[in-house]
Amino acid sequence: MPRSLFRLAAGAAAGYLLAVRPWHLRWGADDREVHAEMPGDDLVRQPQYQATRAITVEASAATVWAWLVRLGGYQPDAAPRPATSGHEEPPGREQQDLKVGDVLASGSGGSGFVVEQIDPPHTLVLIMRGADATTTCSVALRDLEDARTRLIFRVRIRAEPGVRGTTYLATMDIGDFLTVRRQLLTIKERAESSR
């Protein structure tokens, strides 16, 4: 490899590790939110990957919760949902139906995140125990003044030793940020449009 190409690659890697990665691991979250304990932290001890992101939503916690659950893939009746325009009222039924043991964001074969803890409309903890890693997603909704809500989302991952676990961590490093950021912005948009 030519020396100039090597320097370019090393500089790009250093820039990502020193500037971009720390930013995306705490996108939108303040120091207190990043360092505070959250429900579900005890489910993945000594994570190899932890990210805490947050966003303020101009809507009540109940409204944010309804969109969080709906966009998270929970379907209590297992029937397909019609496409949403983002301007209708969020469904109210999911708040009462979602319970510990339910599966969200199901993949093929019924796999997905399982509800580990729930306290509507303020706390939701999901866990996925896979062959490559154990992953938790913890959501906290905090009431703010003027009927606003702070939505805090934490991901913790403990990968299994070996190539598959290492590969899983590497793919999650950027993929997780892109997915969670898009979800948070979508929840904000839908909740604020249905006030």
Salt bridges, closest charged atoms under 4 A:
ASP31 OD1 - ARG26 NH2 2.76
GLU33 OE2 - ARG150 NE 2.77
ASP41 OD2 - ARG154 NH1 2.78
ASP41 OD1 - ARG156 NE 3.89
ASP77 OD2 - ARG93 NH1 3.97
GLU88 OE2 - ARG70 NH1 3.99
GLU94 OE2 - ARG81 NH2 2.70
ASP97 OD2 - ARG93 NE 2.72
ASP102 OD1 - LYS99 NZ 3.17
ASP132 OD1 - ARG164 NE 2.83
ASP143 OD2 - HIS122 NE2 2.99
ASP173 OD1 - ARG21 NE 2.73
ASP173 OD2 - HIS24 NE2 3.90
ASP176 OD2 - ARG53 NH1 2.43
GLU192 OE2 - LYS188 NZ 2.78
